[in-house]
Amino acid sequence: MNSVAKTDLTFQKFTFNPVTENGQVWLTSAELARALEYSSSKSISTLYSRNEDEFTPAMTQVIEVMTSGNYRKRIRIFSLRGAHLLAMFAKTEVAKLFRKWVLDILDHQPVRDLKAKSPTQREIDAHNINSLAGHYEFFYSAWKEEIYPALKLLGSPLAGRLSDRFQDGNAFVTRLKQDINRRLSAGEKPWIELK
C-alpha cells in the first residue's frame, strides 16, 4: 500500500491526509465523514459500531495522536479496504461514488498473496494485540461511560478498586500494542492465516 500517492487520495474535491501506520495507508474517521458528507465523525463511529463484527484489525485500528498543546487523542483509522466496507454501510448520496473511487485505487495496488506466504510470528503477535486492544477499548469505554458511574452512584466500593485496574489495564494494553507493532519489519503488517 506504500505506492498510494497523496494525489491519488483526492475524492471529488476532498484530499485526504493519510496516516501511515506499519507501512500502510490509513484514513481517519473525521476525514471519511467529510468525504462521505456526514456532519461529524460520530456518524462514522456509529456505522462502525453497528457493523464492528465485519471489520478485521487490518481494516481498522485505534491510534493515539498528538494534537496541539501536547494533548494525546485516540482516533479510529481505516485502511482503504476498511474505508470501502464502511462506505458499504453509508446512506449518503456520495457513498456509491466513494466505493467506486476506493476500488479504483485498490485495483492499482499490488495484492499480497496470502496463500504464498504464511504470517511471521511478529505479524501474528501484532494481529493478536491489535484485536485484544480493540476489545479492551470497548470494555474500557463501557466501564468509564456506564458501569463506573452506576457503581459510584450505588456507593459500591468496587467502583474505586476496579477503576484503577481498568486504567492500568488500558495503559498496559496501549503500550504493549505500540511496542509489538513497532517490531514489525518493513513490508510486514498485522494478519493471521485464516483456515
ZIBELBEL-V470948 format. One record per helix or strand of 3 or more residues. SS is the DSSP state (h for helix, s for strand). FROM is the first residue (numbers start at 0). LEN is the number of residues. Records with the same first field share a line. If there is no record, write none. Layout:
SS = FROM-LEN + FROM-LEN
This chain:
h = 5-4 + 28-7 + 40-10 + 51-3 + 79-10 + 94-13 + 120-34 + 157-25
s = 18-3 + 23-5 + 59-8 + 70-9
